[in-house]
Amino acid sequence: MKLLIIGPQGSGKGTQAEILSEKLRIPHISTGDIFRSLQGPLKKKVDEIINKGNLVPDELTLEILKNRLEKEDCKKGFILDGFPRNLNQARLLKKITKIDKVIEITLDDKTAIKRITGRRLCKKCKINYNIFTEPKPKNPEICDECGGKLVRRKDDTENAVKKRLEIYKKETLPVLKEYDNILTINGNQSIKEMTEEIINNLELKTD
């Protein structure tokens, strides 16, 4: 099954994509991960674009994505996360593959902002925490595992999150107009509840 998962920052779409990937035994494909795993001249080209603060052109992103979707592990399906981000990308995607189901995870801005601004990372062992939700550290400034200092990413401020949410509403949400096979999930639920609702609605058999 070819799935597309979409949702604002803080909705847990990445977490759900990973869980579904494991349960359904199909790869979780994130364009961010693809860019980071590139090698050779293509990696140099993409890095130059990103390092200048520019977005990778849609056509180039599609070319890279197409190469990934043609690999053997995608023959039985995949979960696409992070693409398409706009209408043009959605229309380009239709030229290379058919999406069986779009999973839209909804979340109100207030909750999204709280979840993102609450994210913390251990500088030493790189474990992720959240001071408002799970996994919550015992001490908001110290890692439970190694005692390292917990820090917040520079772009996880409230203003930065608000800007990203506005971009999502303006550019990514309209992508849904290109599809009629949409499953809408309430992102205010727990991780387990969301997973169960997705599996039940897709009527999928899992291990």
Secondary structure, DSSP 8 states (H G I E B T S, - for coil): -EEEEE--TTS-HHHHHHHHHHHHT--EEEHHHHHHH--HHHHHHHHHHHHTT----HHHHHHHHHHHHTSGGGTT-EEEES---SHHHHHHHHTT---SEEEEEE--HHHHHHHHHTEEEETTT--EEESSSSS--SBTTB-TTT--BEE--TT-SHHHHHHHHHHIIIIIGGGGGG-S-EEEEETTS-HHHHHHHHHHHHT----
